[in-house]
Amino acid sequence: MKRWFGKSLKRKLSMLLLFAILLPLVLTGVASYQIAISLTEEKAKQAGMNTLRQIADKLEFIIQDAENMSLFLIGQRDIQAYLDDEQEDVVRFTLNVGFLTNLAFSKKYISNITITHDKGKPPLSNTTVLKSGLPEVLKANEQAYRSSTRWWSPLYENQTTEGLKRVVSLVRPVRSINNFKPLGTVSISVDEAEISRYLTGAGWEKTGFVLLLDQNNRVLSSGRQEWLNQTVSDIFPGFGELEGDSGMLNYGTGKEQTTILYHTVPSLQWKLVGFIPTQIYTAQSGYVLMVTALAVGLGLLLAAGLVLYFVQWVTKPLTRLTQNMKDINPDEPIPHFEVRSTDEVGLLLRSYNKLSDRIQRLKEQVQKNEAMKKEADIQALQAQINPHFLYNTLSSIHWIALMNKDKQIAEMVGALSDFLRFSLNKGEEFCPVQQEVAHAQNYVYIQAIRFPGQFEVEFYIDPAMMQLPMLKLLLQPLIENSIIHGIQKKQGKGNVYVHGELAGTLGMKFIVEDTGIGIEPARLREIRRSLTVHEGASRGKGTKFSYGLRNVHQRLQLHYGHESGLVIESEPGKGTAISFIIPLTEETT
C-alpha cells in the first residue's frame, strides 16, 4: 500500500486532500451545531459593547474638548480684559461675542457659550438665550458647584432664539490671571440633540436602543424625548444596579427578556446603557445553524468531486513548470514563460510574467521617484534666499545695527539671518520639529515688521513632539500662503493658528489655519487638482499657481507616501485650514 502511494503524486494528493478536507468539514459541522447559539449571543454582546465603547470615546472627546475650550476662554486676553474692566466697552463686547460665535460655530455639538460677569455687566454669548434653566440648576446644586473648579450640570432646558434647547453644561468660575480675583462664570452648553444623534446613529440593533445616564441614573440623552430627566428605575421597574465600569445583565423574562449592556464614560462617570432584545441573537443563531449545516453538506459533496477533478489537471502542468523554473538565474531579469493552458497553472504563469513586468516598472519608478525627490528638494532650497555671501553680509549688517543701537533693524536682520541659516542647513533634508517651528517664527517676525498690525500668528505645538524629526521647510510656505492669499486680502486684522499634535498611531498632525477671505468652491477644486498635477505637466500654463502648496504636497508624498499629502479645507469669508500628517516610524521615534 505504501509503495502504491509512493509511485503516484496524484494518488497521494487525492487521498491526503480528501482526508484533510472531509474530516475538518465533519468536525466543523458538529462543533458549529453545539456552539452556534452561545457564540452568536456572545458576538452580539461583544459588538454591542464595542459600539458603546465607540460612543463613549466620542462623548469623552466632547467632554475633554469642552473642558479644554473653557480653559482657553478663561485665559483669553480679550475676555479677561472685558471682565476686568469696570466700564462697559461696546467694541470689546462685540469683538468677544463674535469670537464666541465663531468658536461655537466650529463645534457642532456646542449649543451655547455664555460668560457672565459677577458685577452685572452684559453677558457674552454666541446666541440669545430668552430663558435659561441654568440659574435654577446652579441654585439647586450650589454646594456641588461651589466646591468644584469644573462642574457638569444635569440636563436642563434653554429657550433661545433658535427654539427650545435641551443641554448639559460645563460651568466653571473665571478668575483674573493677574490677581486671581473672581471675575465671572463661563458655561459651555452641549446640545442633547447632538448627543442623541450619536446614540441613534451608532449602528445599534434596530429593535434596541441606547440611553445615556448621569451619576444619579437619570436619563441625560435618549432617542425618546419623554424619557429625558427620568430615572431609569422609573422607566424600567426592577432595573438592577449597574456595578463596575462596564458589564451586562438580563432584564425581564420569557419572550420579553432583554440583554442590558453598559459602559462608563470615564471622566464624568456617565453610563451608556444599551438594550438588546434576546430574540435578535436567538433568531441569528437559528440562521447560523441552518447555514452551517447546509455549507457542511455541500462542502462534503463538492470537496470529494473537486479534489479528484483538479488533482488530475494539476500534476502534469506542475512538472513542466518545475522544469522551466529550476534553471532561472536570480541575478538576471525573470524570463517570460510560454503559457499553454488556461487552468490554475496557466494563471500562475501569467501572474509570474506580470510579476516580471511589474518588477521592472517598479525599478524604473524608484529611479524616477528618487530623481523627483532630489529635484523637489532643490526647488525648495532655491525658493529661499540661499546665497552664502548674502548670509555673511546680513551678519555684518546685524553687527552694524547693534553698534548703532538700532534694535529693530538688528532683530529683523538677525531673524532673517537665522531664516537663511536654516534654509541652507548644510543640505540636510530633516530637522527637529522645534527647529522647523523656530524657522517659521523667524519668518513671521520678519513679515510682522513689514506689515505691522495686519495679522497675528499663534503657535500651539505639543511639547512632546518638539524633538521628533520631520522634513524641513513645510510650515513656512503654508504660513506664507495664509498671510498673502488669506489675511492680506481681507479688511482688518487677521489671525493664523499653527497647531501641532500627536495623532495617536497616525503620527504627527500639523494644521495651519487662518481667518482670511477663504477660497471659493470652484477655486478650491482647482487648487486641489493642481496639487496632484504630474511634475512634467506642471511646466505648462499656470505653473506659478499654488506653487508653494504643490511643492510642499509633492515633498510630503515623496518622503512619507501618498497618505501624507496636504488636505485643504476652506469656507469663503471665514478662512482656510491646511493640514498634513507625518507618520511616526522607527527613525522618528
Phi, psi and omega per residue, in radians:
M1 nan -0.775 3.130
K2 -1.100 -0.707 3.136
R3 -1.179 -0.626 3.123
W4 -1.122 -0.707 3.086
F5 -1.209 -0.663 -3.055
G6 -1.168 -0.408 -3.087
K7 -1.498 -0.159 -3.051
S8 -2.366 2.048 3.050
L9 -1.148 -0.638 3.141
K10 -1.086 -0.724 3.126
R11 -1.155 -0.768 -3.133
K12 -1.107 -0.797 -3.141
L13 -1.094 -0.722 -3.108
S14 -1.083 -0.890 -3.082
M15 -1.216 -0.744 -3.117
L16 -1.161 -0.734 3.140
L17 -1.190 -0.700 3.089
L18 -1.053 -0.785 3.139
F19 -1.157 -0.758 -3.090
A20 -1.169 -0.489 -3.112
I21 -1.593 -0.796 -3.050
L22 -1.170 -0.761 -3.098
L23 -1.111 -0.845 3.087
P24 -1.089 -0.600 3.120
L25 -1.091 -0.778 3.141
V26 -1.130 -0.820 3.141
L27 -1.104 -0.669 3.132
T28 -1.128 -0.702 3.125
G29 -1.101 -0.779 3.139
V30 -1.131 -0.816 -3.131
A31 -1.115 -0.694 -3.138
S32 -1.094 -0.688 3.130
Y33 -1.097 -0.655 -3.077
Q34 -1.346 -0.585 -3.019
I35 -1.920 0.034 -3.043
A36 -1.032 -0.785 -3.057
I37 -1.135 -0.872 -3.100
S38 -1.167 -0.652 -3.124
L39 -1.176 -0.752 3.138
T40 -1.111 -0.732 3.109
E41 -1.107 -0.748 -3.129
E42 -1.119 -0.713 3.124
K43 -1.147 -0.689 3.111
A44 -1.092 -0.726 3.113
K45 -1.191 -0.705 -3.140
Q46 -1.145 -0.734 3.102
A47 -1.106 -0.698 3.093
G48 -1.108 -0.740 3.125
M49 -1.140 -0.671 3.082
N50 -1.099 -0.683 3.097
T51 -1.106 -0.732 3.105
L52 -1.094 -0.680 3.130
R53 -1.133 -0.688 3.115
Q54 -1.124 -0.743 3.099
I55 -1.109 -0.732 3.132
A56 -1.063 -0.668 3.114
D57 -1.112 -0.693 3.117
K58 -1.145 -0.754 3.120
L59 -1.149 -0.687 3.104
E60 -1.078 -0.664 3.092
F61 -1.106 -0.759 3.128
I62 -1.081 -0.773 -3.125
I63 -1.076 -0.878 -3.116
Q64 -1.130 -0.663 3.136
D65 -1.135 -0.737 3.125
A66 -1.135 -0.713 3.131
E67 -1.178 -0.718 3.079
N68 -1.116 -0.680 3.129
M69 -1.111 -0.683 3.141
S70 -1.132 -0.704 3.086
L71 -1.101 -0.691 3.123
F72 -1.109 -0.740 -3.132
L73 -1.177 -0.678 -3.138
I74 -1.046 -0.706 -3.102
G75 -1.592 0.024 -3.088
Q76 -1.168 2.306 -2.993
R77 -1.048 -0.841 -3.080
D78 -1.179 -0.644 3.115
I79 -1.179 -0.749 3.081
Q80 -1.037 -0.759 -3.125
A81 -1.120 -0.715 -3.141
Y82 -1.126 -0.783 -3.106
L83 -1.252 -0.569 -3.058
D84 -1.413 -0.394 -3.112
D85 -1.424 2.187 -3.096
E86 -1.288 -0.403 3.117
Q87 -1.647 2.596 -3.136
E88 -1.350 2.367 -3.141
D89 -2.163 1.813 -3.056
V90 -1.109 -0.683 -3.124
V91 -1.116 -0.808 -3.140
R92 -1.168 -0.637 3.083
F93 -1.051 -0.835 -3.134
T94 -1.104 -0.703 3.132
L95 -1.096 -0.757 -3.123
N96 -1.207 -0.678 3.096
V97 -1.094 -0.737 3.093
G98 -1.094 -0.688 3.113
F99 -1.105 -0.782 3.120
L100 -1.130 -0.635 3.127
T101 -1.117 -0.795 3.119
N102 -1.124 -0.699 -3.134
L103 -1.136 -0.780 3.139
A104 -1.176 -0.616 -3.137
F105 -1.120 -0.542 -3.118
S106 -1.336 -0.200 -3.135
K107 -2.070 1.898 -3.045
K108 -1.109 -0.528 -3.071
Y109 -1.396 -0.198 -3.107
I110 -1.377 2.149 3.053
S111 -1.566 -0.706 -3.081
N112 -2.812 2.503 2.987
I113 -2.136 2.119 -3.103
T114 -2.254 2.302 3.068
I115 -2.114 2.005 -3.120
T116 -1.740 2.695 -3.124
H117 -1.847 2.372 -3.101
D118 -1.117 -0.457 -3.064
K119 -1.784 0.272 2.969
G120 1.592 0.142 3.065
K121 -1.144 2.738 -3.121
P122 -0.973 2.320 -3.141
P123 -1.214 2.665 3.053
L124 -1.627 2.250 -3.118
S125 -2.703 2.583 3.125
N126 -1.446 -0.281 3.071
T127 -2.338 2.864 3.096
T128 -1.597 1.980 3.120
V129 -1.639 1.950 -3.124
L130 -1.265 -0.701 3.100
K131 -2.593 2.096 -3.091
S132 -1.818 2.386 3.055
G133 -1.527 -0.030 -3.068
L134 -1.150 -0.744 -3.135
P135 -0.976 -0.728 3.123
E136 -1.140 -0.684 3.119
V137 -1.141 -0.739 3.126
L138 -1.129 -0.684 3.130
K139 -1.135 -0.709 -3.130
A140 -1.249 -0.423 -3.102
N141 -2.115 0.617 -3.024
E142 -1.049 -0.737 -3.102
Q143 -1.106 -0.793 3.123
A144 -1.154 -0.681 -3.118
Y145 -1.182 -0.803 -3.086
R146 -1.184 -0.489 -3.072
S147 -1.521 0.047 -3.078
S148 -2.220 2.502 3.063
T149 -1.368 -0.331 3.029
R150 -2.540 2.237 -3.032
W151 -2.362 2.270 3.092
W152 -1.722 2.224 -3.073
S153 -1.424 2.832 2.912
P154 -1.254 3.124 -3.121
L155 -1.236 2.343 3.063
Y156 -2.565 3.113 -3.045
E157 -2.029 2.462 2.997
N158 -2.071 2.319 3.022
Q159 -1.714 1.924 -3.071
T160 -2.052 3.069 3.086
T161 -1.168 -0.294 3.106
E162 -1.628 0.019 3.134
G163 1.979 -3.005 -3.132
L164 -1.307 2.237 3.133
K165 -2.142 2.193 2.996
R166 -1.645 2.178 -2.979
V167 -2.398 2.795 2.923
V168 -2.114 2.282 -2.981
S169 -2.054 2.497 2.929
L170 -1.624 2.154 -3.094
V171 -2.139 2.286 3.072
R172 -2.638 2.615 -3.106
P173 -1.275 2.661 3.055
V174 -1.916 2.179 3.121
R175 -2.080 2.726 3.122
S176 -1.172 2.347 3.109
I177 -1.344 -0.139 3.135
N178 -1.616 -0.861 -3.093
N179 -2.167 0.096 3.054
F180 1.116 0.353 3.104
K181 -1.423 2.627 -3.139
P182 -1.133 2.364 3.123
L183 -2.033 -0.607 -3.069
G184 3.081 -2.722 -3.088
T185 -2.439 2.420 3.041
V186 -1.949 2.330 3.077
S187 -2.250 2.255 3.100
I188 -1.991 2.003 -3.050
S189 -1.693 2.211 3.099
V190 -1.700 2.239 -3.072
D191 -1.248 2.141 3.112
E192 -1.112 -0.544 3.135
A193 -1.105 -0.606 3.117
E194 -1.241 -0.690 3.075
I195 -1.101 -0.735 3.128
S196 -1.075 -0.596 3.097
R197 -1.111 -0.644 3.063
Y198 -1.106 -0.703 -3.087
L199 -1.221 -0.767 -3.076
T200 -1.410 -0.362 -3.103
G201 -1.790 0.318 -3.054
A202 -1.544 0.053 -3.141
G203 1.410 0.438 3.122
W204 -1.243 2.859 3.137
E205 -0.979 2.432 -3.025
K206 -1.067 -0.637 -3.121
T207 -1.583 0.037 3.077
G208 -1.872 -3.041 3.141
F209 -2.800 2.923 -3.121
V210 -2.217 2.389 3.062
L211 -2.037 2.647 2.996
L212 -1.997 2.085 -3.102
L213 -1.905 2.569 3.052
D214 -1.519 -2.962 -3.085
Q215 -1.116 -0.411 -3.136
N216 -1.717 0.300 3.128
N217 1.062 0.518 3.008
R218 -1.647 2.530 -3.065
V219 -1.295 2.001 3.069
L220 -1.499 -0.614 -3.104
S221 -2.663 2.526 -3.121
S222 -2.872 2.761 3.056
G223 -1.248 -0.266 3.127
R224 -1.941 1.977 -3.022
Q225 -1.122 -0.498 -3.079
E226 -1.225 -0.240 3.131
W227 -1.533 -0.201 -3.041
L228 -1.094 2.424 3.102
N229 1.201 0.151 3.014
Q230 -1.663 2.643 3.037
T231 -1.316 2.587 -3.074
V232 -1.146 -0.484 3.126
S233 -1.259 -0.447 3.064
D234 -1.262 -0.598 -3.133
I235 -1.375 -0.687 -3.108
F236 -2.181 1.567 -3.136
P237 -0.999 2.430 -3.131
G238 1.412 0.212 3.127
F239 -1.136 2.252 -3.067
G240 -1.335 2.976 3.105
E241 -1.297 2.447 3.104
L242 -1.668 1.637 -3.064
E243 -1.572 2.445 3.124
G244 1.413 3.114 -3.112
D245 -1.336 -0.518 3.129
S246 -2.689 2.804 3.128
G247 2.900 -2.884 -3.132
M248 -2.618 2.716 3.071
L249 -2.708 2.894 -3.128
N250 -1.847 2.512 -3.139
Y251 -2.308 2.314 -3.137
G252 1.530 3.139 -3.120
T253 -2.415 2.820 3.052
G254 1.089 -2.460 -3.129
K255 -1.166 -0.378 -3.125
E256 -1.549 0.064 -3.104
Q257 -1.144 2.441 -3.093
T258 -2.297 2.403 3.026
T259 -1.563 2.239 -3.133
I260 -1.915 2.145 3.051
L261 -1.926 2.469 3.111
Y262 -2.462 2.597 3.141
H263 -2.555 2.454 -3.028
T264 -1.666 2.346 2.965
V265 -1.361 1.963 -2.874
P266 -0.984 -0.826 -2.924
S267 -1.193 -0.550 -3.071
L268 -2.071 0.005 -3.120
Q269 1.047 0.442 2.931
W270 -1.251 2.647 -3.118
K271 -2.102 2.301 2.986
L272 -1.608 2.171 -3.081
V273 -2.125 2.089 3.135
G274 -1.933 2.421 -3.118
F275 -1.954 2.162 3.107
I276 -2.143 1.982 3.056
P277 -1.043 2.353 -3.096
T278 -1.055 -0.478 -3.111
Q279 -1.091 -0.423 -3.089
I280 -1.119 -0.982 -3.094
Y281 -1.384 -0.289 3.008
T282 -1.178 -0.765 3.094
A283 -1.137 -0.654 3.111
Q284 -1.130 -0.632 3.138
S285 -1.126 -0.731 3.098
G286 -1.097 -0.674 3.116
Y287 -1.163 -0.704 3.121
V288 -1.114 -0.707 3.131
L289 -1.110 -0.754 -3.135
M290 -1.119 -0.798 -3.129
V291 -1.135 -0.692 -3.133
T292 -1.115 -0.792 3.134
A293 -1.095 -0.737 3.137
L294 -1.149 -0.722 -3.134
A295 -1.133 -0.717 3.134
V296 -1.136 -0.754 3.135
G297 -1.093 -0.818 3.114
L298 -1.140 -0.637 3.139
G299 -1.100 -0.689 3.118
L300 -1.059 -0.751 -3.122
L301 -1.244 -0.800 -3.087
L302 -1.214 -0.636 -3.094
A303 -1.059 -0.800 -3.116
A304 -1.104 -0.812 -3.117
G305 -1.188 -0.757 -3.096
L306 -1.198 -0.663 3.137
V307 -1.080 -0.841 -3.130
L308 -1.126 -0.631 -3.087
Y309 -1.260 -0.835 -3.038
F310 -1.320 -0.543 3.100
V311 -1.044 -0.644 3.139
Q312 -1.078 -0.654 -3.083
W313 -1.516 -0.406 -3.035
V314 -1.412 -0.689 -2.954
T315 -1.095 -0.741 -3.101
K316 -1.188 -0.860 3.091
P317 -1.096 -0.525 3.137
L318 -1.112 -0.632 3.119
T319 -1.114 -0.752 3.120
R320 -1.156 -0.677 3.122
L321 -1.115 -0.684 3.130
T322 -1.108 -0.736 -3.141
Q323 -1.131 -0.662 -3.115
N324 -1.277 -0.562 -2.998
M325 -1.597 -0.355 -3.023
K326 -1.228 -0.337 -3.136
D327 -1.702 0.173 -3.123
I328 -1.216 2.322 3.053
N329 -1.556 2.036 -3.078
P330 -1.145 -0.321 -3.124
D331 -1.463 -0.166 -3.127
E332 -1.882 2.853 3.088
P333 -1.011 2.536 -3.124
I334 -1.200 2.150 -3.101
P335 -1.320 2.760 3.043
H336 -1.429 2.520 3.102
F337 -1.906 2.576 3.111
E338 -1.304 2.272 -3.097
V339 -1.841 2.118 -3.111
R340 -1.980 -0.289 -3.068
S341 -2.051 2.876 3.129
T342 -2.013 0.193 3.135
D343 -1.501 -2.832 -3.094
E344 -1.047 -0.671 3.124
V345 -1.151 -0.687 3.073
G346 -1.066 -0.734 3.080
L347 -1.118 -0.648 3.104
L348 -1.081 -0.754 3.126
L349 -1.151 -0.721 3.096
R350 -1.098 -0.732 3.107
S351 -1.107 -0.653 3.118
Y352 -1.126 -0.730 3.084
N353 -1.121 -0.702 3.091
K354 -1.132 -0.633 3.117
L355 -1.089 -0.714 3.107
S356 -1.056 -0.806 3.118
D357 -1.119 -0.691 -3.131
R358 -1.126 -0.735 3.137
I359 -1.077 -0.727 3.137
Q360 -1.129 -0.721 3.118
R361 -1.150 -0.645 3.129
L362 -1.146 -0.661 3.083
K363 -1.054 -0.798 3.131
E364 -1.132 -0.657 -3.131
Q365 -1.171 -0.693 3.113
V366 -1.068 -0.764 3.114
Q367 -1.094 -0.707 -3.133
K368 -1.175 -0.725 3.138
N369 -1.113 -0.678 3.112
E370 -1.104 -0.713 3.122
A371 -1.153 -0.727 3.122
M372 -1.126 -0.666 3.127
K373 -1.087 -0.808 3.138
K374 -1.094 -0.736 -3.119
E375 -1.149 -0.698 3.130
A376 -1.119 -0.708 3.130
D377 -1.148 -0.684 3.114
I378 -1.125 -0.726 3.119
Q379 -1.103 -0.667 3.132
A380 -1.130 -0.701 3.128
L381 -1.238 -0.663 3.139
Q382 -1.209 -0.423 3.121
A383 -1.234 -0.292 3.091
Q384 -1.624 2.923 3.076
I385 -1.476 1.767 -2.913
N386 -2.027 0.035 3.135
P387 -1.144 2.355 -3.135
H388 -1.120 -0.620 -3.071
F389 -1.149 -0.551 3.119
L390 -1.191 -0.659 3.093
Y391 -1.091 -0.765 3.121
N392 -1.127 -0.692 3.114
T393 -1.100 -0.722 3.121
L394 -1.108 -0.631 3.084
S395 -1.074 -0.721 3.118
S396 -1.134 -0.738 3.113
I397 -1.087 -0.665 3.121
H398 -1.033 -0.813 -3.137
W399 -1.187 -0.660 3.111
I400 -1.111 -0.717 3.118
A401 -1.111 -0.686 3.099
L402 -1.130 -0.710 3.133
M403 -1.144 -0.596 3.121
N404 -1.516 0.072 3.093
K405 1.048 0.590 3.039
D406 -1.721 1.531 -2.978
K407 -1.124 -0.710 -3.074
Q408 -1.137 -0.755 3.115
I409 -1.122 -0.718 -3.133
A410 -1.078 -0.758 -3.129
E411 -1.182 -0.693 -3.137
M412 -1.160 -0.768 3.124
V413 -1.155 -0.651 3.102
G414 -1.098 -0.727 3.110
A415 -1.119 -0.731 3.125
L416 -1.151 -0.637 3.110
S417 -1.113 -0.773 3.089
D418 -1.124 -0.618 3.108
F419 -1.059 -0.781 3.130
L420 -1.212 -0.656 3.139
R421 -1.041 -0.768 3.130
F422 -1.175 -0.664 -3.124
S423 -1.093 -0.688 3.120
L424 -1.265 -1.097 2.996
N425 0.873 0.508 3.102
K426 0.980 0.504 3.088
G427 1.361 0.098 -3.131
E428 -1.191 2.472 -3.123
E429 -1.579 -0.449 -3.033
F430 -2.097 2.762 3.121
C431 -2.702 2.852 3.041
P432 -1.155 2.700 3.109
V433 -1.004 -0.673 -3.140
Q434 -1.024 -0.721 -3.134
Q435 -1.222 -0.665 3.098
E436 -1.102 -0.718 3.118
V437 -1.144 -0.740 3.122
A438 -1.084 -0.680 3.094
H439 -1.066 -0.771 3.123
A440 -1.137 -0.645 3.137
Q441 -1.180 -0.625 3.058
N442 -1.069 -0.751 3.120
Y443 -1.088 -0.765 -3.141
V444 -1.078 -0.709 -3.131
Y445 -1.078 -0.769 3.141
I446 -1.101 -0.791 -3.129
Q447 -1.163 -0.594 3.135
A448 -1.140 -0.588 3.096
I449 -1.280 -0.666 3.139
R450 -1.189 -0.668 -3.080
F451 -2.183 1.251 -3.057
P452 -1.114 2.397 3.036
G453 1.305 0.051 -3.091
Q454 -1.564 -0.436 -3.082
F455 -2.720 2.894 3.062
E456 -2.453 2.292 -3.090
V457 -2.015 2.258 3.132
E458 -2.132 2.420 -3.115
F459 -1.931 2.288 3.064
Y460 -2.232 1.578 -3.060
I461 -2.008 2.282 3.095
D462 -1.086 2.132 -3.131
P463 -1.033 -0.440 -3.094
A464 -1.192 -0.289 -3.073
M465 -1.870 0.079 -3.035
M466 -1.076 -0.598 -3.081
Q467 -1.664 0.020 3.125
L468 -1.331 2.512 -3.120
P469 -1.383 2.633 3.071
M470 -2.651 2.820 3.052
L471 -1.148 2.318 -3.040
K472 -1.432 2.981 3.087
L473 1.049 0.772 3.098
L474 -1.875 -0.771 -3.047
L475 -1.299 -0.718 -3.051
Q476 -1.023 -0.795 3.109
P477 -1.086 -0.589 -3.141
L478 -1.241 -0.703 3.090
I479 -1.124 -0.742 3.110
E480 -1.041 -0.731 3.118
N481 -1.085 -0.722 3.141
S482 -1.133 -0.722 -3.101
I483 -1.203 -0.856 -3.024
I484 -1.266 -0.844 -3.017
H485 -1.635 -0.257 -3.112
G486 -1.927 -0.979 -2.994
I487 -1.363 -0.835 -3.022
Q488 -1.200 -0.230 -3.138
K489 -1.700 0.112 3.134
K490 -1.979 2.860 3.101
Q491 -1.425 2.326 3.078
G492 1.494 -3.095 -3.076
K493 -1.367 2.507 3.118
G494 -2.128 2.963 -3.135
N495 -2.216 2.531 3.029
V496 -2.193 2.269 -3.133
Y497 -2.046 2.229 3.136
V498 -1.975 1.997 -3.115
H499 -1.908 2.497 3.026
G500 -2.475 2.201 -3.108
E501 -2.598 2.774 3.064
L502 -1.481 2.057 -3.070
A503 -1.707 0.991 3.096
G504 1.064 -2.309 -3.114
T505 -1.357 -0.210 -3.122
L506 -1.217 -0.633 -3.128
G507 2.254 -2.577 3.132
M508 -1.693 2.220 -3.137
K509 -1.927 2.271 3.112
F510 -2.072 2.437 3.104
I511 -2.337 2.243 3.009
V512 -1.968 1.951 -3.012
E513 -2.129 2.371 3.125
D514 -2.225 2.870 3.118
T515 -1.870 0.606 -3.085
G516 -1.382 -2.718 -3.038
I517 -1.350 -0.169 -3.111
G518 1.306 -3.048 -3.088
I519 -2.290 2.325 3.073
E520 -1.124 2.589 -3.081
P521 -0.946 -0.756 -3.117
A522 -1.122 -0.741 3.131
R523 -1.192 -0.640 3.111
L524 -1.090 -0.720 3.091
R525 -1.105 -0.673 3.131
E526 -1.136 -0.709 3.124
I527 -1.134 -0.743 3.141
R528 -1.094 -0.683 3.092
R529 -1.153 -0.648 -3.095
S530 -1.156 -0.451 3.125
L531 -1.162 -0.528 -3.066
T532 -1.720 0.100 3.130
V533 -1.137 2.338 3.120
H534 -1.062 2.500 -3.035
E535 -0.985 -0.705 -3.141
G536 -1.157 -0.613 -3.126
A537 -1.303 -0.393 -3.087
S538 -1.303 -0.015 3.141
R539 -1.380 -0.286 -3.039
G540 -1.454 -2.512 -3.064
K541 -1.124 2.378 3.099
G542 1.380 0.440 -3.110
T543 -1.176 -0.426 -3.137
K544 -1.471 -0.150 -3.123
F545 -1.200 2.036 3.124
S546 0.970 0.658 -3.109
Y547 -1.060 -0.770 -3.097
G548 -1.058 -0.781 3.121
L549 -1.124 -0.759 -3.115
R550 -1.134 -0.654 3.136
N551 -1.116 -0.806 3.117
V552 -1.106 -0.737 -3.129
H553 -1.055 -0.810 -3.117
Q554 -1.168 -0.685 3.141
R555 -1.165 -0.673 3.085
L556 -1.071 -0.794 -3.106
Q557 -1.222 -0.615 -3.136
L558 -1.205 -0.620 -3.086
H559 -1.600 -0.558 -3.020
Y560 -2.105 -0.043 -3.135
G561 1.775 2.930 -3.021
H562 -1.222 -0.323 3.134
E563 -1.334 -0.168 -3.025
S564 -1.777 0.236 -3.120
G565 -1.270 3.099 -3.105
L566 -1.288 2.510 3.018
V567 -2.086 2.074 -3.045
I568 -1.948 2.159 3.052
E569 -2.186 2.366 -3.101
S570 -2.657 2.638 3.061
E571 -2.315 2.141 -3.091
P572 -0.949 2.308 3.089
G573 1.475 -0.137 -3.082
K574 -2.137 -0.387 3.074
G575 2.306 -3.139 -3.057
T576 -2.359 2.493 3.061
A577 -2.209 2.213 3.115
I578 -2.085 2.227 -3.081
S579 -2.311 2.763 3.014
F580 -2.704 2.779 -3.117
I581 -2.140 2.311 3.050
I582 -1.854 2.000 -3.090
P583 -1.166 2.579 3.063
L584 -1.495 2.157 3.108
T585 -2.058 -3.138 3.105
E586 -1.070 -0.552 -3.138
E587 -1.256 -0.702 -3.091
T588 -1.293 -0.536 -3.141
T589 -1.560 nan nan
